[in-house]
Amino acid sequence: MTRHELGTVCVQGGWRPKNGEPCQLIGIGKTLLERKLSGVFEHRVVRRSSMLFRGCDDVFRIPHSRHTTIDEEAVRAHPELKVLVESDEAGIFAVSTEGGRQIFFTGHAEYDAGILNAEYRRDRAAGLDVPVPAHYYPGDNPEEEPVMSWRAHAHLVFANWLNYFVYQETPYDLEAIS
């Protein structure tokens, strides 16, 4: 990659880059979980030098909703990958290549307050045995209204990505991008 090539941001199992290929960590595939991981989990920044998480609290919450996971040992052993943020319950949340040209998320900071609720009710209505999203409803009671507890950090991470990885790295003359 050249210095001015725009980075890639991937959400595990979701967003696909322009070429249409499934987005995956460099050579590291996904593994099916025994049970869906769903909820809003505490995460900690482990690579404090990452500009992506500049201004974030040491511990913050991010939603996850997935049936797959990544091989964390393979990620940690990969020479090109750096773990940025992780959770004791949800595992690795953010990984990047050195310099942030490629950034991978396994959770859903972009979710609004009602998405986990809608997914849970949809899956239950379809007869699926899915867990109540953890740490999402007050008292983990799905009859209660969910509380949005991740908006500020989600907005900060997105703003940091735009500022540090897009705006400051993109030359004024787009013809200079090779």
DOPAKE-371949 format. One record per residue: chain; x, y, z of N, C-alpha, C, CB in turn. Coordinates in steps of 0.1 Angstrom, whole numbers, plus 5000, padded with zeros to 4 digits. Last residue first. Glycine has a CB too. Example, Ala and Ser with C-alpha at 12.3 -4.5 7.8 and 13.67 -1.06 7.14 Angstrom:
2
  chain   nc1   nc2   nc3  cac1  cac2  cac3   cc1   cc2   cc3  cbc1  cbc2  cbc3
      A  5128  4978  5071  5137  4989  5071  5129  5000  5079  5141  4994  5057
      A  5132  4943  5078  5123  4955  5078  5132  4967  5078  5113  4955  5090
END
This chain:
178
  chain   nc1   nc2   nc3  cac1  cac2  cac3   cc1   cc2   cc3  cbc1  cbc2  cbc3
      A  4979  5068  4946  4982  5058  4935  4975  5045  4938  4997  5056  4934
      A  4970  5101  4948  4967  5088  4954  4970  5077  4943  4952  5086  4959
      A  4971  5124  4934  4984  5119  4940  4982  5106  4947  4989  5129  4951
      A  4946  5131  4927  4954  5125  4916  4967  5119  4922  4958  5134  4905
      A  4937  5146  4948  4934  5132  4947  4941  5124  4936  4919  5130  4946
      A  4953  5169  4965  4952  5165  4951  4950  5150  4951  4965  5169  4943
      A  4955  5167  4993  4945  5176  4987  4942  5173  4972  4950  5191  4988
      A  4958  5133  5005  4964  5145  4999  4952  5154  4993  4974  5142  4988
      A  4949  5120  5035  4945  5121  5021  4950  5134  5016  4929  5120  5020
      A  4955  5120  5062  4963  5112  5053  4960  5113  5038  4962  5097  5057
      A  4937  5136  5075  4951  5140  5076  4960  5132  5067  4955  5139  5090
      A  4912  5122  5067  4914  5136  5064  4929  5140  5064  4907  5145  5074
      A  4917  5094  5076  4912  5099  5063  4917  5113  5060  4897  5098  5062
      A  4929  5092  5101  4931  5081  5091  4926  5085  5077  4926  5068  5095
      A  4922  5113  5117  4935  5108  5117  4939  5099  5106  4939  5102  5130
      A  4894  5119  5111  4904  5129  5113  4918  5124  5110  4903  5135  5127
      A  4880  5095  5109  4879  5105  5098  4891  5115  5099  4866  5112  5099
      A  4887  5083  5134  4890  5077  5121  4890  5087  5110  4881  5065  5118
      A  4876  5102  5152  4891  5100  5151  4895  5093  5138  4895  5091  5163
      A  4849  5098  5146  4855  5111  5143  4870  5110  5143  4851  5121  5154
      A  4846  5071  5155  4844  5075  5141  4850  5088  5137  4829  5075  5138
      A  4852  5075  5182  4861  5066  5174  4859  5069  5159  4857  5051  5177
      A  4831  5093  5190  4845  5097  5191  4854  5088  5182  4850  5096  5206
      A  4808  5077  5186  4810  5090  5178  4825  5094  5178  4801  5101  5183
      A  4813  5057  5205  4811  5054  5190  4814  5066  5182  4797  5048  5188
      A  4813  5072  5228  4826  5065  5224  4825  5061  5209  4829  5053  5232
      A  4787  5081  5229  4798  5090  5229  4811  5084  5224  4800  5096  5243
      A  4771  5056  5229  4770  5066  5218  4782  5075  5218  4758  5075  5220
      A  4768  5037  5248  4780  5037  5240  4781  5048  5230  4781  5023  5233
      A  4744  5033  5261  4755  5036  5269  4768  5036  5262  4756  5025  5280
      A  4710  5034  5262  4721  5036  5252  4733  5041  5261  4717  5047  5242
      A  4690  5008  5275  4697  5021  5278  4709  5022  5268  4702  5022  5293
      A  4658  4994  5268  4673  4994  5268  4678  5008  5270  4678  4988  5255
      A  4631  4990  5290  4636  4998  5279  4651  4998  5279  4630  5012  5279
      A  4622  4957  5300  4626  4970  5303  4631  4977  5290  4637  4971  5314
      A  4619  4931  5292  4607  4939  5293  4609  4954  5296  4597  4933  5304
      A  4643  4919  5295  4639  4923  5281  4626  4931  5281  4639  4912  5272
      A  4666  4925  5319  4651  4922  5318  4646  4927  5304  4643  4927  5330
      A  4690  4932  5330  4689  4921  5320  4675  4916  5317  4699  4909  5323
      A  4688  4955  5345  4686  4942  5352  4685  4930  5342  4673  4942  5359
      A  4680  4972  5315  4682  4973  5330  4678  4959  5336  4673  4984  5335
      A  4696  4956  5287  4684  4960  5294  4687  4962  5309  4672  4949  5292
      A  4724  4950  5286  4717  4959  5276  4704  4964  5282  4714  4951  5263
      A  4738  4928  5296  4742  4942  5300  4735  4953  5291  4757  4944  5300
      A  4732  4906  5268  4738  4909  5281  4741  4924  5284  4751  4901  5283
      A  4703  4898  5253  4715  4906  5251  4720  4910  5265  4713  4918  5243
      A  4693  4865  5260  4689  4879  5262  4702  4887  5260  4682  4882  5276
      A  4703  4841  5234  4703  4847  5248  4698  4861  5248  4717  4847  5253
      A  4681  4822  5214  4691  4832  5215  4691  4838  5229  4690  4843  5205
      A  4668  4800  5197  4672  4800  5211  4684  4809  5212  4675  4785  5216
      A  4642  4810  5174  4656  4807  5177  4659  4808  5192  4665  4817  5169
      A  4617  4816  5165  4619  4804  5173  4633  4800  5176  4613  4793  5165
      A  4612  4841  5155  4616  4830  5145  4618  4817  5152  4628  4834  5137
      A  4610  4855  5178  4598  4853  5170  4600  4842  5160  4594  4866  5163
      A  4637  4856  5185  4628  4849  5193  4615  4846  5186  4625  4857  5206
      A  4647  4873  5164  4652  4859  5165  4643  4851  5174  4666  4859  5171
      A  4632  4897  5169  4631  4890  5156  4635  4875  5157  4640  4897  5146
      A  4642  4903  5195  4627  4900  5193  4625  4893  5179  4619  4913  5193
      A  4669  4907  5189  4665  4898  5199  4651  4893  5197  4667  4903  5213
      A  4668  4929  5170  4674  4916  5167  4669  4905  5176  4689  4917  5167
      A  4656  4949  5186  4649  4944  5174  4655  4930  5170  4651  4954  5163
      A  4676  4951  5206  4663  4948  5210  4655  4942  5198  4655  4960  5215
      A  4698  4960  5191  4699  4947  5197  4685  4942  5202  4708  4948  5210
      A  4686  4985  5182  4690  4975  5172  4691  4961  5179  4703  4978  5165
      A  4681  5008  5198  4671  4998  5196  4675  4986  5188  4659  5004  5190
      A  4702  5026  5198  4697  5020  5211  4688  5009  5209  4690  5031  5219
      A  4723  5018  5170  4716  5027  5178  4710  5020  5190  4705  5035  5170
      A  4757  5007  5162  4743  5004  5165  4736  5016  5173  4742  4991  5173
      A  4784  5012  5158  4774  5020  5150  4759  5017  5153  4776  5017  5135
      A  4798  4993  5171  4797  5007  5177  4787  5015  5170  4811  5014  5177
      A  4798  4963  5172  4789  4972  5164  4787  4985  5171  4776  4966  5162
      A  4828  4942  5168  4815  4946  5174  4808  4957  5166  4818  4952  5188
      A  4851  4938  5156  4843  4927  5157  4829  4930  5164  4850  4916  5165
      A  4869  4957  5132  4861  4957  5143  4853  4944  5144  4851  4969  5144
      A  4900  4967  5118  4890  4956  5119  4882  4957  5132  4896  4942  5117
      A  4918  4986  5095  4912  4985  5108  4900  4975  5108  4908  5000  5113
      A  4946  4994  5077  4935  4985  5078  4931  4984  5093  4938  4970  5072
      A  4963  5014  5084  4958  5013  5070  4946  5004  5069  4969  5009  5061
      A  4976  5019  5109  4961  5020  5108  4956  5019  5094  4957  5032  5114
      A  5002  5015  5117  4998  5027  5110  4984  5029  5107  5006  5028  5097
      A  4999  4980  5114  5007  4992  5119  5004  5004  5111  5022  4988  5118
      A  4964  4971  5113  4978  4969  5109  4986  4981  5114  4979  4968  5093
      A  4943  4965  5142  4947  4973  5130  4961  4968  5126  4948  4988  5133
      A  4913  4957  5159  4926  4953  5155  4930  4962  5143  4927  4938  5151
      A  4889  4956  5185  4895  4964  5174  4910  4959  5172  4895  4979  5177
      A  4880  4935  5202  4870  4944  5195  4877  4951  5183  4864  4954  5205
      A  4884  4903  5215  4890  4914  5208  4879  4922  5201  4901  4909  5198
      A  4859  4894  5239  4871  4892  5232  4876  4905  5225  4869  4882  5221
      A  4837  4897  5256  4835  4897  5241  4847  4895  5233  4828  4910  5237
      A  4847  4896  5282  4836  4888  5278  4834  4887  5263  4823  4895  5284
      A  4870  4913  5283  4870  4900  5289  4859  4891  5285  4870  4901  5305
      A  4879  4929  5253  4869  4928  5264  4871  4914  5270  4855  4930  5258
      A  4901  4954  5237  4896  4940  5240  4886  4940  5252  4907  4930  5242
      A  4918  4972  5212  4908  4972  5223  4903  4958  5224  4897  4982  5219
      A  4940  4966  5195  4938  4979  5200  4929  4979  5213  4932  4988  5190
      A  4965  4944  5184  4952  4945  5191  4951  4959  5198  4951  4934  5202
      A  4979  4945  5152  4980  4950  5166  4966  4951  5172  4987  4965  5166
      A  4995  4926  5127  4983  4930  5134  4986  4935  5148  4973  4919  5134
      A  5018  4915  5115  5012  4927  5110  5001  4933  5117  5008  4925  5095
      A  5024  4890  5128  5033  4901  5129  5028  4915  5124  5046  4898  5121
      A  5002  4873  5148  5004  4878  5135  5013  4890  5135  4990  4881  5128
      A  4995  4866  5174  5008  4861  5169  5011  4866  5155  5007  4845  5168
      A  4970  4877  5178  4981  4882  5186  4995  4877  5181  4980  4877  5200
      A  4956  4861  5159  4957  4876  5158  4969  4881  5165  4944  4883  5163
      A  4959  4836  5170  4964  4838  5157  4965  4853  5154  4955  4832  5146
      A  4945  4839  5194  4959  4836  5195  4965  4839  5181  4961  4821  5198
      A  4919  4844  5185  4926  4855  5191  4941  4852  5192  4921  4858  5205
      A  4901  4838  5158  4911  4831  5166  4921  4842  5172  4919  4821  5157
      A  4869  4853  5161  4882  4852  5155  4891  4844  5164  4888  4866  5151
      A  4834  4842  5158  4845  4849  5165  4858  4847  5157  4847  4844  5180
      A  4799  4844  5152  4812  4839  5149  4822  4847  5158  4816  4841  5134
      A  4775  4855  5156  4775  4841  5157  4789  4835  5155  4765  4834  5148
      A  4768  4886  5173  4774  4878  5162  4774  4863  5166  4789  4882  5160
      A  4769  4916  5184  4759  4907  5180  4764  4899  5169  4746  4915  5176
      A  4779  4941  5208  4783  4929  5200  4770  4921  5196  4794  4920  5206
      A  4784  4975  5218  4776  4963  5215  4782  4953  5206  4763  4968  5208
      A  4807  4987  5243  4804  4986  5228  4794  4974  5227  4817  4984  5220
      A  4819  5009  5268  4810  4998  5264  4808  4999  5249  4797  4999  5272
      A  4852  5013  5283  4840  5018  5277  4832  5007  5271  4843  5029  5266
      A  4880  5024  5301  4870  5013  5299  4858  5020  5293  4867  5006  5313
      A  4894  5047  5297  4902  5035  5298  4893  5023  5296  4909  5034  5311
      A  4877  5068  5272  4880  5064  5286  4888  5051  5286  4867  5062  5294
      A  4892  5083  5244  4883  5073  5250  4887  5071  5264  4884  5060  5242
      A  4912  5099  5234  4901  5106  5241  4891  5096  5247  4894  5115  5231
      A  4920  5078  5208  4924  5090  5215  4912  5096  5221  4932  5100  5205
      A  4916  5056  5192  4909  5056  5205  4914  5068  5214  4912  5043  5212
      A  4932  5061  5170  4918  5058  5168  4910  5059  5181  4916  5043  5162
      A  4958  5063  5177  4950  5076  5175  4935  5073  5174  4956  5083  5163
      A  4973  5042  5200  4964  5043  5188  4956  5056  5188  4954  5031  5188
      A  4987  5040  5223  4993  5048  5213  4984  5050  5200  5007  5043  5208
      A  4975  5021  5239  4972  5035  5241  4978  5044  5231  4978  5039  5255
      A  4962  4993  5235  4973  5000  5227  4970  5015  5228  4973  4995  5212
      A  4940  4987  5249  4953  4980  5253  4965  4986  5245  4952  4965  5250
      A  4911  4998  5264  4921  5001  5254  4934  4995  5258  4923  5017  5252
      A  4885  4976  5271  4896  4984  5276  4906  4986  5264  4903  4977  5288
      A  4849  4972  5275  4862  4970  5267  4872  4979  5273  4859  4974  5252
      A  4819  4957  5284  4830  4966  5287  4842  4962  5279  4832  4966  5302
      A  4792  4952  5260  4802  4947  5269  4813  4958  5272  4809  4935  5263
      A  4760  4944  5254  4768  4956  5254  4779  4953  5265  4760  4969  5258
      A  4750  4916  5232  4750  4924  5244  4759  4936  5243  4754  4916  5257
      A  4757  4883  5222  4748  4895  5220  4748  4903  5233  4734  4891  5216
      A  4767  4856  5205  4772  4866  5215  4764  4879  5212  4787  4868  5213
      A  4751  4825  5202  4752  4838  5197  4757  4847  5209  4739  4844  5192
      A  4770  4796  5208  4758  4803  5211  4761  4818  5207  4753  4803  5226
      A  4794  4786  5198  4783  4776  5202  4770  4783  5204  4787  4769  5215
      A  4805  4803  5169  4804  4802  5183  4793  4792  5186  4800  4816  5189
      A  4827  4796  5142  4813  4796  5147  4813  4794  5162  4805  4785  5140
      A  4854  4817  5133  4850  4804  5139  4836  4806  5144  4860  4800  5150
      A  4871  4831  5104  4861  4832  5115  4858  4818  5120  4848  4839  5111
      A  4906  4835  5095  4892  4833  5093  4883  4834  5106  4889  4820  5087
      A  4932  4854  5086  4926  4848  5098  4911  4847  5096  4930  4856  5110
      A  4944  4868  5065  4946  4854  5066  4940  4847  5078  4960  4851  5066
      A  4937  4896  5079  4947  4891  5070  4950  4876  5073  4960  4899  5072
      A  4903  4894  5087  4917  4898  5091  4927  4890  5083  4919  4894  5106
      A  4880  4900  5060  4886  4892  5071  4900  4897  5075  4886  4877  5067
      A  4853  4905  5041  4863  4912  5049  4868  4903  5060  4857  4926  5054
      A  4847  4889  5010  4844  4890  5025  4856  4896  5032  4842  4876  5031
      A  4849  4910  4981  4853  4898  4989  4850  4900  5004  4869  4897  4987
      A  4842  4933  4968  4831  4924  4971  4836  4911  4979  4825  4919  4959
      A  4859  4954  4964  4861  4942  4955  4850  4931  4958  4875  4937  4957
      A  4853  4973  4984  4848  4975  4970  4849  4963  4962  4856  4986  4964
      A  4845  4953  5014  4853  4963  5006  4848  4963  4992  4868  4960  5007
      A  4816  4949  5033  4825  4943  5024  4833  4954  5016  4818  4934  5014
      A  4803  4945  5066  4808  4953  5055  4817  4946  5046  4814  4966  5061
      A  4802  4916  5082  4793  4926  5076  4798  4933  5064  4788  4936  5087
      A  4821  4900  5094  4809  4894  5089  4800  4904  5082  4802  4887  5099
      A  4834  4926  5113  4834  4912  5111  4821  4907  5106  4837  4905  5124
      A  4839  4955  5095  4832  4949  5106  4831  4935  5103  4818  4956  5108
      A  4867  4974  5085  4859  4963  5083  4852  4959  5096  4867  4951  5078
      A  4882  4999  5067  4875  4996  5080  4865  4985  5078  4868  5009  5086
      A  4912  5007  5052  4900  4999  5051  4894  4997  5065  4902  4985  5044
      A  4926  5038  5040  4926  5026  5048  4912  5019  5046  4928  5029  5063
      A  4938  5051  5009  4929  5052  5021  4928  5038  5027  4915  5056  5016
      A  4972  5058  5002  4960  5049  5000  4951  5049  5012  4965  5035  4996
      A  4995  5072  5007  4982  5079  5006  4970  5071  5002  4984  5089  4995
      A  5015  5053  5009  5013  5062  5020  4999  5068  5019  5023  5072  5022
      A  5004  5023  4993  5012  5035  4993  5007  5043  5006  5009  5043  4980
      A  5008  4988  5000  5000  5000  5000  5009  5012  5000  4990  5000  5012
END
